Amino acid sequence: MTTKVKIGIIGSGGIAAAHARAYLSFPDVEIIGVADIIPGKAQSFIDDLGIEGATACNSVAELVKLDIEAVSVCTPNVAHHSASVEALHAGKHVLVEKPLAVTLEQGVDMVKAAKANDRLLSVGFQPRYDPNMKAIKELIHSGTLGDVYYMQAGGGRRRGMPGGTFINKELAGAGAMADIGCYSLDLVLNALDYPKPLTVSAYTSNHFGTNSKYHPEADKFEVEDFGVAMVRLEGGKVLNFKISWAMHMDTLGPTLFLGTDAGLKLTPAGQGPWSGVWDGGIGSISLFHDVNDHHVETSIPVQEHNVDIFAEKVRDFVTAVKEGKPAPIPAEEILINQAIIDGILRSSELGKEVEIHIPEI
Ligand SMILES: NC(=O)c1ccc[n+]([C@@H]2O[C@H](COP(=O)([O-])OP(=O)(O)OC[C@H]3O[C@@H](n4cnc5c(N)ncnc54)[C@H](O)[C@@H]3O)[C@@H](O)[C@H]2O)c1
C-alpha cells in the first residue's frame, strides 16, 4: 500500500475548494482536516465536497494537532502570516495562497519560521504552471533578448472590483497592486530570476472603489483600485508596473521585455473586461529583432491551456513534500514581490521615491 501525504486545509472559503478538489484528485493524498474560524463552516465544506473521514476544526491550533504533514493556507490575506507561522512551528509544510502576506515584516517572519523549522513554505502562484510562462523564461534565459533592461508589466481589469475582505486595508493589506499585481510582478521578475529591487516611485488611487456609482460597498473601500510604479532593479534594469481593478480602458497595454538584442511583447488572452496578462493568460507572444528592419517580427506560437495550472501547483507542492524537494515557489524569493508592494504603498503615501530593503534571513 502506498503511503498517502496527509493534508490539512486552513480557511474553507472559495479558493480552499479549489485546493480540496485538486488534493481529492490525487490518489496519494488524504485530506485529514479542515479548519475555519466561523463555527460550522469547515464541517459544511467537508460535507459539500464529500471529503471522507476529514475532521472539522475551529482553529489552526486544533488542526495542527492532527496527524498531518502539510497544510494549504486559504484564509484572507491578513491571516496568511499567523496561520502559516503556527503551522510551520508545529512542523507542517505550508502552501500559502497569494499574496504571501499583508506586510513585508510578516513575510520575513514567515520565511524565518520556515527556516527555523526546516519546513517548506511555497506560494500559490498557479500561472507559473502556464506553459507560456515557462516558454518566456526559457527564451529570456537563452539570451535571445540580450541584456534585458526594461520590463513593462501590463494588464489589469476594466470592471473587476472585488468586495468583502479584499477591500479592507487591515485584512487585505493592499488592493489591486497586491491582489492581481502580485501575479504581474511574478510573471516578469520570475523570468529574470527575481533581480533585487532598489527603489520605487509609485502612485495609487481609488476613484472607482470609493464611488457608489461603481462599487456597492463604496463606504467600506479602503485600498487602491489602480496603481502605477517605476521600480529600479539591480543590474541597471527598470520595471514599469501598473495594474487596475477598474478603469475606463480595455487594457493598460501589453507586457514588454526590452533587451539589447531583441524585444518581447506578450498580449492578453481572454475576452472583454476581465482580460489581462496579469494572471498569466497570454494570448500572443511576439519577438522583435533589429531596430533597422521593421519586418523582422516573429510570432511564437502560444501553447494551448491543456494543463490545469491550479492542480499543477498543488501537485508540485505535494511532490516536494513527498520527495523532500525544495519549495516549488519559495517564499524567500517571493519576499521580493512583497517588498515591491510594500515600497509602492509607502511611496504613494509619501508622494516620493522610496528605497527598498529586504532584511537578510
Ligand atoms: N490563487 C488564486 O487563484 C486565488 C483566487 C482567489 C483568492 N485567492 C487567495 O486566497 C485567499 C482566500 O480567498 P477566498 O476568496 O477563498 O476567501 P474567502 O473569504 O472565500 O475564504 C476565506 C476563509 O478563511 C476563513 N478564515 C479567516 N481567518 C481564518 C483563520 N485564522 N483560520 C482559519 N480560517 C480562517 C474565513 O472564515 C473564510 O471561510 C486570499 O488570500 C486570496 O488572495 C487566490
PDBQT file of the ligand as one rigid body, heavy atoms in Angstrom, charges set to zero:
ROOT
HETATM    1  N1  LIG A 401      -4.729  31.522  -6.450  1.00  0.00    +0.000 N 
HETATM    2  C1  LIG A 401      -5.902  32.005  -6.826  1.00  0.00    +0.000 C 
HETATM    3  O1  LIG A 401      -6.338  31.877  -7.968  1.00  0.00    +0.000 OA
HETATM    4  C2  LIG A 401      -6.751  32.736  -5.825  1.00  0.00    +0.000 A 
HETATM    5  C3  LIG A 401      -8.061  33.098  -6.158  1.00  0.00    +0.000 A 
HETATM    6  C4  LIG A 401      -8.846  33.729  -5.188  1.00  0.00    +0.000 A 
HETATM    7  C5  LIG A 401      -8.314  34.004  -3.944  1.00  0.00    +0.000 A 
HETATM    8  N2  LIG A 401      -7.025  33.678  -3.653  1.00  0.00    +0.000 N 
HETATM    9  C6  LIG A 401      -6.445  33.974  -2.341  1.00  0.00    +0.000 C 
HETATM   10  O2  LIG A 401      -6.958  33.025  -1.421  1.00  0.00    +0.000 OA
HETATM   11  C7  LIG A 401      -7.182  33.629  -0.158  1.00  0.00    +0.000 C 
HETATM   12  C8  LIG A 401      -8.603  33.364   0.279  1.00  0.00    +0.000 C 
HETATM   13  O3  LIG A 401      -9.505  33.922  -0.653  1.00  0.00    +0.000 OA
HETATM   14  P1  LIG A 401     -11.021  33.398  -0.734  1.00  0.00    +0.000 P 
HETATM   15  O4  LIG A 401     -11.629  34.123  -1.876  1.00  0.00    +0.000 OA
HETATM   16  O5  LIG A 401     -11.073  31.910  -0.698  1.00  0.00    +0.000 OA
HETATM   17  O6  LIG A 401     -11.608  33.994   0.648  1.00  0.00    +0.000 OA
HETATM   18  P2  LIG A 401     -12.911  33.556   1.430  1.00  0.00    +0.000 P 
HETATM   19  O7  LIG A 401     -13.316  34.728   2.245  1.00  0.00    +0.000 OA
HETATM   20  O8  LIG A 401     -13.906  32.913   0.491  1.00  0.00    +0.000 OA
HETATM   21  O9  LIG A 401     -12.420  32.378   2.414  1.00  0.00    +0.000 OA
HETATM   22  C9  LIG A 401     -11.543  32.579   3.479  1.00  0.00    +0.000 C 
HETATM   23  C10 LIG A 401     -11.953  31.665   4.633  1.00  0.00    +0.000 C 
HETATM   24  O10 LIG A 401     -10.942  31.712   5.646  1.00  0.00    +0.000 OA
HETATM   25  C11 LIG A 401     -11.588  31.715   6.920  1.00  0.00    +0.000 C 
HETATM   26  N3  LIG A 401     -10.638  32.249   7.907  1.00  0.00    +0.000 N 
HETATM   27  C12 LIG A 401     -10.326  33.541   8.182  1.00  0.00    +0.000 A 
HETATM   28  N4  LIG A 401      -9.366  33.607   9.117  1.00  0.00    +0.000 NA
HETATM   29  C13 LIG A 401      -9.058  32.333   9.475  1.00  0.00    +0.000 A 
HETATM   30  C14 LIG A 401      -8.152  31.756  10.385  1.00  0.00    +0.000 A 
HETATM   31  N5  LIG A 401      -7.355  32.497  11.121  1.00  0.00    +0.000 N 
HETATM   32  N6  LIG A 401      -8.119  30.411  10.486  1.00  0.00    +0.000 NA
HETATM   33  C15 LIG A 401      -8.937  29.640   9.740  1.00  0.00    +0.000 A 
HETATM   34  N7  LIG A 401      -9.830  30.133   8.836  1.00  0.00    +0.000 NA
HETATM   35  C16 LIG A 401      -9.887  31.458   8.709  1.00  0.00    +0.000 A 
HETATM   36  C17 LIG A 401     -12.830  32.555   6.702  1.00  0.00    +0.000 C 
HETATM   37  O11 LIG A 401     -13.799  32.329   7.705  1.00  0.00    +0.000 OA
HETATM   38  C18 LIG A 401     -13.282  32.072   5.316  1.00  0.00    +0.000 C 
HETATM   39  O12 LIG A 401     -14.123  30.955   5.410  1.00  0.00    +0.000 OA
HETATM   40  C19 LIG A 401      -6.825  35.112  -0.324  1.00  0.00    +0.000 C 
HETATM   41  O13 LIG A 401      -5.535  35.339   0.193  1.00  0.00    +0.000 OA
HETATM   42  C20 LIG A 401      -6.838  35.334  -1.814  1.00  0.00    +0.000 C 
HETATM   43  O14 LIG A 401      -5.902  36.339  -2.231  1.00  0.00    +0.000 OA
HETATM   44  C21 LIG A 401      -6.254  33.022  -4.555  1.00  0.00    +0.000 A 
ENDROOT
TORSDOF 0
